Amino acid sequence: MNAEPTVRNAARLTYKALHTTLSPINDAEYRELLALCRADPTFRQYVEDVAAGMELQILDLSEQRGLIVVPASKDSRFAVRITDIRSGMTPDQKAALVLAHIAIAAVFFPTTDGLDDDNYSPPPASVATCRDTLHALARRLKETSDLPPDVPSELAPGWETISALPVAIPSGQRASHASVVGVVKIALNHMAQNGLVRLDRDAEDEAAATYTPTFRLRVQLRELALRRLYEMAQLATTERKAV
């Protein structure tokens, strides 16, 4: 294939970017379109125009990592709201799941330096570490009388739920909302499906399984809207290590 700088190919590249687990390493067409985008300013403009028309924002583009796009605003068709999260879950469970995502991200990137340094490779983190950080974050939020203004009130049932849950339940009941470990596992599974983390090592004891973050997670965290909530999760990570 000799990719041409056409609007159709720009849409094709954007389409591939929306497949969050697709890697250029295993897709020759993807690699060629990425190379064309980097080399041809006209084609790059087409890609930017297609993304803008779909209310997407380009965060990163490379022949190794692919094209990384995110919703351009909370009103974008691709933006995820609490009400969009998994049918069959209660509002409390959805709020707890949002907090779990933030706690997991803070485990991988506990400082801003690590987040901003593309050469920093976070070590694998266990489910147990994420569990402890989520529990510490929930406790901090529950005990804070003056919450930052960017922390949505609809997340309050989430930290109340996490604080009331047992840490774990018998191993036969895997990835359940009935324990903090279960909530973390559900969040990690969701992040893996969306190309944000990879399973590093599975384990019979689910709390011992480890994960590593992808570059996509790093880039998306740089654009994180709930900055103060993420900073509170980073503090929870620090406190957990100090105990």
Buried (B, 14 or more C-beta within 10 A) or exposed (E): EEBEBEEEBBBBBBEBBEEBEBBBEEBEBBBBBBEBBEEBEEBBEBBBBBBEEBBBBBBBBEBEBBBBBBBBEEEBEBEEEBEEBEEEBEBBBBBBBBBBBBBBBBBBBBEEEBBEEEEEEBEBBBBBBBBBBBBBBBBBBEEEEEBEEEBBEBBBBBBBBBBEBEEBBEEEEEBBBEBBBBBBBBBBEBBBEBBBBEEEEEEEEBBEBBBBBBBBBBBBBEEBEBEEBBBBBBBBBEBBEEE
